[in-house]
Amino acid sequence: MRRAALRWVLAAALAAIAMPTEAQPGRAPEDGVLYLFRDLQIAQANGFPDYEIAGEGAAATASGGRLYGPRARITLTLDPATDYLRIDDRGDGDGATPFVTEVAVWFDAEGAPLLGLSERAGRGGVPFGGRVRFYSHASGRWNLVTDRVMPTLDEPLCHTEPQEVDETTAAFEGLGRAITLLPRRGTDLAVWCVAPSPVAGTGQALVWDRAAGRFRPGAVLPGPPPWPDAPAPR
């Protein structure tokens, strides 16, 4: 009887070890948006959003952030099924400038994750500046690869000075006039020009080419831009 019980315990332990990470309760899947966000947050201490996201799935909440601190009014949209995360930071009181952070995940032809980070600041629900960064984990460590995976659109699309965004750029620094919206569903990007760009309201799609591991210029977007800026409905 004792041996049978021991065999059952060993079998259960082996089954738990063999269980895929995403099936283990209480843990984010290791190729999911929340796990990758937290992993990159640790690896990239300067310039990466420092909001604290507690919990998993529908129970997850966000707080803090260097913009407005612990009193910030923050809404978290987390969609593990589509690898999408959005943080709406409304600041610490009336008159604060809202700041939106979007995160999404793509996978290249080899299955390595590519994490996109798009940020924008707005007034009255209309962005006035933003930036986008992409990080690859194909080499086993995080590397900034924005210039390799997407074309620059500040000059050719928005007719504004090109924005150079490095890993340490944070908060309201380095915002350009090309606003990149990450997809809640699907894989393509939407880029919109905002004032004071002379062609504010102009948009273009960027189509994900998984085989090449980069975004290709797509169709001109008919407009108008999707403002006021609000989280996509579930």
C-alpha positions as CSV (number, residue, x, y, z in Angstrom):
1,M,0.0,0.0,0.0
2,R,2.8,2.4,0.9
3,R,4.7,1.5,-2.4
4,A,1.5,2.2,-4.4
5,A,1.1,5.6,-2.7
6,L,4.7,6.4,-3.4
7,R,4.3,5.5,-7.1
8,W,1.3,7.8,-7.3
9,V,3.2,10.7,-5.7
10,L,6.1,10.2,-8.1
11,A,3.7,10.0,-11.1
12,A,2.0,13.2,-10.0
13,A,5.3,15.0,-9.6
14,L,6.5,14.0,-13.0
15,A,3.2,15.1,-14.6
16,A,3.5,18.5,-13.0
17,I,7.1,18.8,-14.3
18,A,5.9,17.8,-17.8
19,M,2.9,20.2,-17.8
20,P,3.4,23.1,-20.2
21,T,4.1,26.4,-18.6
22,E,0.9,27.9,-19.9
23,A,-1.2,25.3,-18.3
24,Q,0.2,25.8,-14.8
25,P,-2.3,27.9,-12.7
26,G,-1.1,31.2,-11.4
27,R,1.6,31.8,-13.9
28,A,1.8,33.7,-17.1
29,P,2.9,31.6,-20.2
30,E,6.6,32.2,-20.9
31,D,5.9,33.2,-24.5
32,G,2.9,35.5,-23.4
33,V,2.8,39.3,-23.4
34,L,2.8,39.7,-19.6
35,Y,5.7,37.4,-19.0
36,L,7.8,39.0,-21.8
37,F,6.9,42.5,-20.6
38,R,8.1,41.7,-17.1
39,D,11.2,39.9,-18.4
40,L,12.2,42.9,-20.5
41,Q,11.3,45.3,-17.7
42,I,14.0,43.6,-15.6
43,A,16.5,43.4,-18.5
44,Q,16.0,47.0,-19.6
45,A,16.0,49.1,-16.5
46,N,16.3,52.6,-18.1
47,G,13.6,53.9,-20.4
48,F,11.3,50.9,-20.3
49,P,7.9,51.5,-18.6
50,D,8.2,50.8,-14.9
51,Y,4.5,50.2,-14.1
52,E,4.0,47.4,-11.7
53,I,1.6,44.8,-13.0
54,A,0.3,42.5,-10.3
55,G,-1.7,39.3,-10.9
56,E,-2.4,37.4,-14.1
57,G,-5.2,37.4,-16.7
58,A,-8.5,39.1,-15.8
59,A,-7.3,39.7,-12.2
60,A,-4.2,41.7,-13.3
61,T,-3.9,45.3,-12.2
62,A,-1.3,48.0,-12.9
63,S,0.0,50.8,-10.6
64,G,2.8,53.2,-10.2
65,G,5.0,54.4,-13.0
66,R,7.6,57.1,-13.1
67,L,5.3,59.7,-14.7
68,Y,2.9,60.3,-11.8
69,G,4.0,57.8,-9.1
70,P,1.7,55.8,-6.8
71,R,-1.2,58.2,-7.1
72,A,-1.6,57.7,-10.8
73,R,-5.0,56.7,-12.0
74,I,-4.3,53.6,-14.2
75,T,-6.4,51.3,-16.2
76,L,-5.0,48.0,-17.5
77,T,-6.2,46.2,-20.6
78,L,-4.7,42.7,-20.8
79,D,-5.7,40.2,-23.4
80,P,-3.5,37.1,-23.0
81,A,-5.3,35.3,-25.9
82,T,-4.1,37.9,-28.4
83,D,-0.8,38.8,-26.6
84,Y,-1.9,42.4,-26.1
85,L,-1.4,44.8,-23.2
86,R,-2.4,48.4,-22.8
87,I,-1.8,50.8,-19.9
88,D,-3.9,54.0,-19.7
89,D,-2.2,56.4,-17.3
90,R,-4.5,59.4,-16.6
91,G,-2.2,61.0,-14.1
92,D,-2.6,62.0,-10.5
93,G,-5.3,64.7,-10.9
94,D,-7.2,67.1,-13.1
95,G,-4.9,68.7,-15.7
96,A,-2.5,65.8,-15.9
97,T,-1.4,64.7,-19.4
98,P,-2.7,61.2,-20.2
99,F,-0.1,58.7,-21.4
100,V,-0.9,55.4,-23.2
101,T,1.4,52.4,-23.3
102,E,0.7,49.5,-25.7
103,V,2.6,46.2,-25.8
104,A,2.1,43.3,-28.3
105,V,4.0,40.2,-29.3
106,W,4.9,38.8,-32.7
107,F,6.8,35.7,-33.5
108,D,9.4,35.3,-36.3
109,A,9.7,32.3,-38.7
110,E,11.8,30.5,-36.0
111,G,9.3,31.2,-33.3
112,A,11.4,33.8,-31.5
113,P,9.4,36.6,-29.8
114,L,9.4,40.2,-31.0
115,L,8.0,42.6,-28.5
116,G,6.5,45.9,-29.7
117,L,6.3,48.9,-27.3
118,S,4.3,51.9,-28.4
119,E,3.8,55.0,-26.3
120,R,1.9,58.2,-26.8
121,A,0.7,61.3,-24.9
122,G,-2.5,63.2,-25.6
123,R,-4.8,66.0,-24.9
124,G,-8.5,65.7,-25.1
125,G,-8.2,62.1,-26.3
126,V,-6.0,63.2,-29.3
127,P,-2.3,62.2,-29.3
128,F,0.2,65.0,-29.8
129,G,3.3,62.8,-29.8
130,G,4.5,59.2,-29.7
131,R,7.2,56.7,-30.3
132,V,7.6,53.0,-31.0
133,R,10.3,50.5,-30.1
134,F,10.8,46.8,-31.0
135,Y,12.8,44.3,-29.0
136,S,13.9,40.9,-30.3
137,H,14.7,37.8,-28.3
138,A,16.0,35.8,-31.2
139,S,19.6,35.7,-29.8
140,G,18.5,34.5,-26.4
141,R,18.7,38.1,-25.0
142,W,16.7,41.2,-25.6
143,N,18.0,43.5,-28.3
144,L,16.6,46.8,-29.6
145,V,15.8,46.1,-33.3
146,T,13.3,48.9,-34.3
147,D,15.3,50.0,-37.3
148,R,15.6,46.5,-38.6
149,V,11.9,45.5,-38.4
150,M,10.0,48.6,-39.4
151,P,10.5,51.6,-41.8
152,T,10.9,55.1,-40.5
153,L,7.8,57.1,-41.3
154,D,8.4,60.5,-39.7
155,E,9.8,62.1,-42.8
156,P,8.2,60.1,-45.7
157,L,4.7,59.9,-44.2
158,C,4.4,62.8,-41.7
159,H,6.9,65.3,-43.2
160,T,8.5,65.9,-39.9
161,E,12.0,65.5,-38.5
162,P,13.1,61.9,-38.0
163,Q,12.9,60.7,-34.4
164,E,15.7,58.7,-33.0
165,V,14.5,56.7,-30.0
166,D,17.1,54.8,-28.0
167,E,16.6,52.4,-25.1
168,T,16.9,55.0,-22.4
169,T,14.2,57.3,-23.8
170,A,11.4,57.6,-21.3
171,A,8.2,59.4,-20.4
172,F,7.7,62.5,-22.6
173,E,11.1,62.5,-24.1
174,G,11.7,61.9,-27.8
175,L,8.1,61.9,-28.9
176,G,7.5,62.3,-32.7
177,R,4.5,63.0,-34.8
178,A,4.0,59.4,-36.1
179,I,1.7,57.6,-33.8
180,T,1.9,53.8,-34.1
181,L,-1.1,51.8,-32.9
182,L,-0.4,48.2,-32.0
183,P,-3.1,45.6,-32.9
184,R,-5.4,44.2,-30.3
185,R,-6.2,41.5,-32.9
186,G,-4.2,40.7,-36.0
187,T,-0.6,41.4,-36.8
188,D,-0.5,44.7,-38.7
189,L,0.4,48.2,-37.4
190,A,-1.5,51.4,-38.1
191,V,0.6,54.6,-38.2
192,W,-1.1,58.0,-38.0
193,C,0.4,61.5,-38.3
194,V,-0.7,64.1,-35.7
195,A,-0.4,67.9,-35.4
196,P,1.8,69.8,-35.8
197,S,2.6,67.6,-38.7
198,P,1.5,69.4,-41.9
199,V,-0.3,66.2,-43.0
200,A,-2.0,65.4,-39.6
201,G,-4.7,62.8,-40.1
202,T,-2.8,60.8,-42.7
203,G,-2.3,57.1,-42.0
204,Q,-0.6,54.0,-43.4
205,A,-0.7,50.4,-42.5
206,L,2.4,48.3,-41.9
207,V,2.0,44.7,-42.8
208,W,3.8,42.0,-40.8
209,D,6.0,39.7,-42.9
210,R,6.7,36.8,-40.6
211,A,9.1,35.1,-43.1
212,A,11.3,38.2,-43.2
213,G,10.7,39.1,-39.6
214,R,9.8,42.7,-40.4
215,F,6.9,45.1,-41.3
216,R,6.4,46.1,-44.9
217,P,4.7,49.4,-46.0
218,G,1.0,48.6,-46.7
219,A,-2.1,50.5,-47.9
220,V,-2.8,54.1,-47.1
221,L,-5.4,54.3,-44.3
222,P,-8.6,56.0,-45.4
223,G,-9.1,57.9,-42.1
224,P,-10.2,59.6,-40.1
225,P,-7.8,58.5,-37.3
226,P,-9.4,56.6,-34.4
227,W,-9.6,59.4,-32.0
228,P,-10.5,60.0,-29.2
229,D,-7.9,57.6,-28.1
230,A,-9.6,54.8,-26.1
231,P,-9.0,51.1,-25.4
232,A,-10.5,48.8,-28.0
233,P,-13.7,47.1,-26.7
234,R,-13.5,43.4,-25.8
